[in-house]
């Protein structure tokens, strides 16, 4: 292998590719600034325990190295959100705070969302509000970001991981079994779920079976209410999705719903959302709510946000 060759999954932008990327980066930062989101530039490397929080998925994708000065384990950031949680906690504010960023990150392996191991993650996050208006605000900003990138039409998908989590909380199963079930839902594999339920005894097996099928337009929410009529936690979540749908409709935004949606990072606690386009095989942007993410930094706050790979999407112009 020649010395000029890049490692597998590592790429670069040159000439017109780099110029287009830089133009879009500037336009996005202007958009975010106009919406009141302040720019932050987190460091590439931090103490590893600050980067991982409670997410095994982030842990698996984080490059780790020993700091020759302190002797402590460091990590190269594979996701910006934990760093924003630390920044917000350090600020110590009790008011609503808005952050945006466009940073290179590094992953040990590519995943279903990022096309390479060296994406440039762009995103915006809002801390300090648990109101659905905050979720609507970041969803609207996510869609405006993709419009600025000249990607259309966009299909917006909404879900809420709290239903799955509430069902799990009623089961007496190991973390390993939960991880297996999460993977089945992530694949949306009904045959695999049937095998899983044959091999594991769950109190709410029928509800898990229903949940993995709940995907469609707004009418699916009424069906979900009927299915979970005796499950108060799920009813509250579904009613919240109905309320968000109404607010989005007022802004002229239509959404579909996938109540079995589970995103890759375990720190999500509530609504999750993704943006799709027929010309792409996977989500273009995704986000959700992750209340309490700053707890390990001493400041547990409501939070919601989104991100996408600007390096990858900027190349749709070529």
C-alpha positions in Angstrom: 0.0 0.0 0.0 1.3 3.4 -1.0 2.0 6.0 1.7 -0.5 8.4 0.0 -3.4 6.1 0.6 -5.9 7.0 3.4 -7.0 4.4 6.0 -10.3 2.6 5.2 -13.3 4.8 5.9 -11.3 8.0 6.1 -11.8 10.5 3.4 -11.1 14.1 2.4 -12.4 17.1 0.4 -10.3 18.8 -2.2 -10.7 21.6 -4.8 -14.4 22.3 -5.7 -15.6 19.8 -3.1 -13.9 21.7 -0.3 -15.2 25.1 -1.7 -18.8 23.8 -1.8 -18.5 22.4 1.7 -17.1 25.7 3.1 -19.8 27.8 1.4 -22.5 25.6 2.9 -20.8 25.6 6.3 -20.9 29.4 6.4 -24.6 29.5 5.3 -25.6 27.0 8.0 -23.7 29.0 10.7 -25.5 32.1 9.6 -28.9 30.3 9.7 -28.2 29.0 13.2 -26.9 32.4 14.5 -30.1 34.1 13.1 -32.1 31.6 15.1 -30.2 32.3 18.3 -27.9 29.3 18.4 -24.4 30.1 19.6 -21.4 28.5 18.0 -19.2 26.2 20.1 -16.1 24.3 19.0 -15.5 21.4 21.4 -12.0 19.9 21.6 -11.1 16.9 19.6 -9.8 15.0 22.6 -11.2 14.7 26.2 -11.0 12.4 29.1 -12.8 9.3 27.9 -15.4 9.2 30.7 -16.6 12.7 29.7 -17.3 11.5 26.1 -19.1 8.2 26.8 -21.8 9.1 29.4 -24.3 6.1 29.3 -24.0 5.1 25.7 -22.4 1.8 24.8 -22.8 2.7 21.2 -20.6 5.8 21.6 -18.1 3.7 23.6 -17.7 1.2 20.8 -17.0 3.9 18.3 -14.6 6.0 20.3 -10.8 5.9 19.6 -9.0 5.8 23.0 -5.4 6.6 23.8 -3.3 7.1 26.9 -2.3 10.6 27.7 1.6 10.6 28.2 1.3 13.7 30.4 -1.4 12.8 32.9 -1.4 9.0 32.4 -5.2 9.1 32.0 -7.3 7.6 29.2 -8.4 10.1 26.6 -10.9 9.7 23.8 -11.3 11.3 20.4 -14.8 12.6 20.1 -17.2 10.3 18.1 -20.3 12.4 18.9 -20.5 16.0 19.9 -23.6 15.8 22.1 -21.9 14.6 25.3 -19.5 17.5 24.9 -22.4 20.0 24.6 -23.8 18.5 27.8 -20.5 19.2 29.6 -20.4 22.7 28.2 -23.9 23.5 29.3 -23.4 22.0 32.7 -20.2 24.1 33.2 -22.1 27.2 32.2 -24.5 26.5 35.1 -27.4 28.3 33.5 -31.0 27.7 34.5 -32.3 29.5 31.4 -32.8 28.2 27.9 -29.5 27.8 26.1 -28.9 27.1 22.4 -25.8 25.7 20.8 -24.6 24.8 17.3 -21.5 23.2 15.9 -19.8 22.0 12.8 -16.9 19.7 13.8 -14.9 16.8 12.5 -15.4 13.6 14.5 -13.8 10.2 14.3 -15.3 6.8 14.7 -13.7 3.4 15.0 -16.2 2.1 12.5 -18.9 3.5 10.2 -22.5 3.0 11.1 -26.0 3.1 9.6 -26.1 6.9 9.9 -22.6 8.1 9.0 -21.1 7.1 5.7 -17.5 7.2 6.8 -15.4 7.0 9.9 -14.4 10.7 9.6 -17.7 12.6 9.2 -18.1 16.3 9.8 -21.0 16.5 12.3 -23.2 19.6 12.1 -26.0 20.1 14.5 -27.9 22.3 16.9 -29.1 21.6 20.5 -31.4 23.4 22.9 -31.1 23.0 26.6 -33.4 24.0 29.5 -36.9 23.5 28.0 -39.0 20.3 28.3 -41.9 21.9 26.3 -42.8 20.3 23.0 -42.3 23.8 21.4 -38.5 23.2 21.9 -38.8 19.9 19.9 -40.8 21.6 17.2 -38.2 24.4 17.0 -35.2 22.0 16.5 -37.2 19.9 14.0 -38.0 23.0 12.0 -34.4 24.1 12.1 -33.3 20.6 10.9 -35.6 20.8 7.9 -34.4 24.3 7.1 -30.8 23.0 7.2 -31.6 20.4 4.6 -33.5 22.9 2.5 -30.4 25.1 2.5 -28.5 22.1 1.2 -30.9 21.9 -1.7 -32.2 18.4 -0.7 -35.9 17.9 -1.3 -38.5 16.6 -0.8 -37.9 15.6 2.8 -39.9 12.9 4.6 -40.0 13.6 8.4 -40.4 10.6 10.6 -41.3 10.9 14.3 -41.2 8.3 17.1 -40.6 8.2 20.9 -38.2 5.8 22.6 -40.0 6.2 25.9 -42.7 3.6 24.9 -40.0 0.9 24.4 -38.2 2.0 27.6 -41.4 1.9 29.6 -42.2 -1.6 28.4 -38.6 -2.7 29.2 -38.9 -1.3 32.7 -41.7 -3.8 33.4 -39.7 -6.8 32.4 -37.2 -8.8 34.5 -34.5 -9.4 31.9 -30.8 -8.9 31.7 -29.0 -6.0 30.0 -27.8 -8.5 27.4 -31.3 -9.5 26.5 -32.4 -5.9 26.3 -29.6 -5.2 23.9 -30.7 -8.1 21.8 -34.3 -6.8 21.7 -33.1 -3.3 20.9 -31.2 -4.6 17.9 -34.3 -6.5 16.7 -36.3 -3.3 16.8 -33.5 -1.3 15.1 -33.7 -3.8 12.2 -37.5 -3.8 12.4 -37.5 -7.5 12.0 -40.8 -9.1 12.9 -39.5 -12.7 12.2 -36.6 -12.1 14.6 -38.9 -10.7 17.2 -41.1 -13.8 16.9 -38.1 -16.1 17.5 -37.0 -13.8 20.4 -40.4 -14.1 22.1 -40.4 -17.8 21.7 -37.1 -18.0 23.5 -37.8 -15.4 26.2 -40.8 -14.9 28.5 -42.0 -11.3 28.6 -44.9 -9.9 30.5 -45.8 -7.5 27.6 -45.0 -9.8 24.6 -48.1 -8.8 22.8 -47.4 -5.1 23.2 -43.9 -5.5 21.8 -45.4 -7.3 18.9 -47.8 -4.4 18.3 -45.2 -1.7 18.8 -42.9 -3.0 16.1 -45.8 -2.6 13.5 -46.9 0.9 14.5 -45.7 2.9 11.5 -47.7 5.2 9.2 -49.5 8.6 9.0 -51.2 10.5 11.8 -54.0 7.9 12.0 -51.5 5.4 13.4 -51.5 7.4 16.6 -55.2 6.7 17.2 -54.5 3.0 16.7 -51.6 3.2 19.2 -53.9 4.9 21.8 -56.3 2.0 21.5 -53.6 -0.6 21.8 -52.0 1.0 24.8 -55.2 2.2 26.4 -54.3 0.5 29.7 -50.7 1.6 29.7 -50.6 5.1 31.1 -47.0 5.8 30.4 -47.4 4.9 26.7 -50.7 6.9 26.5 -48.9 10.0 27.7 -46.2 9.6 25.1 -48.7 9.1 22.3 -50.7 12.1 23.3 -47.5 14.1 23.3 -46.8 13.0 19.7 -50.4 14.0 18.7 -49.7 17.5 20.3 -46.4 17.8 18.3 -48.1 16.7 15.1 -50.7 19.5 15.6 -47.9 22.1 16.1 -46.0 20.9 13.1 -49.2 21.0 11.0 -49.7 24.7 11.9 -46.2 25.3 10.4 -47.1 23.4 7.3 -44.9 20.4 8.2 -46.3 16.9 7.7 -44.8 13.9 9.4 -45.1 10.1 9.4 -44.7 8.1 12.6 -42.7 5.1 13.5 -43.3 4.2 17.2 -40.7 1.4 17.1 -37.9 3.8 16.2 -34.8 3.4 18.4 -31.8 5.5 17.6 -28.2 4.4 18.0 -27.4 6.3 21.2 -29.0 5.0 24.4 -29.0 8.5 25.9 -32.2 9.4 24.0 -35.2 9.5 26.4 -38.2 10.7 24.5 -39.2 11.9 21.0 -36.8 11.0 18.2 -37.0 12.2 14.6 -35.3 11.5 11.3 -35.3 13.1 7.9 -35.3 11.0 4.7 -35.2 11.6 0.9 -35.9 9.0 -1.8 -32.5 9.4 -3.3 -30.7 8.3 -0.2 -30.7 4.9 1.4 -30.6 6.1 5.0 -31.6 9.0 7.2 -30.0 12.3 6.2 -30.4 13.9 9.6 -31.7 12.7 13.0 -32.2 13.9 16.5 -34.4 13.7 19.5 -34.8 14.5 23.2 -32.2 13.4 25.8 -33.3 14.9 29.1 -30.9 14.5 32.0 -27.8 14.0 29.8 -25.8 16.4 31.9 -26.4 14.6 35.1 -22.9 13.1 35.3 -21.5 16.7 35.0 -23.7 17.9 37.9 -26.4 19.6 35.9 -29.3 17.5 34.8 -31.3 19.5 32.2 -33.9 19.0 29.6 -32.3 18.9 26.1 -33.2 18.3 22.5 -31.3 18.6 19.2 -30.3 17.1 15.9 -27.2 16.4 13.8 -26.1 15.3 10.3 -23.0 14.7 8.3 -22.3 17.9 6.4 -19.3 16.5 4.6 -21.4 13.7 3.1 -24.4 15.8 2.3 -22.4 18.6 0.7 -21.2 16.1 -1.9 -24.8 15.7 -3.2 -23.9 18.8 -5.3 -21.5 16.7 -7.4 
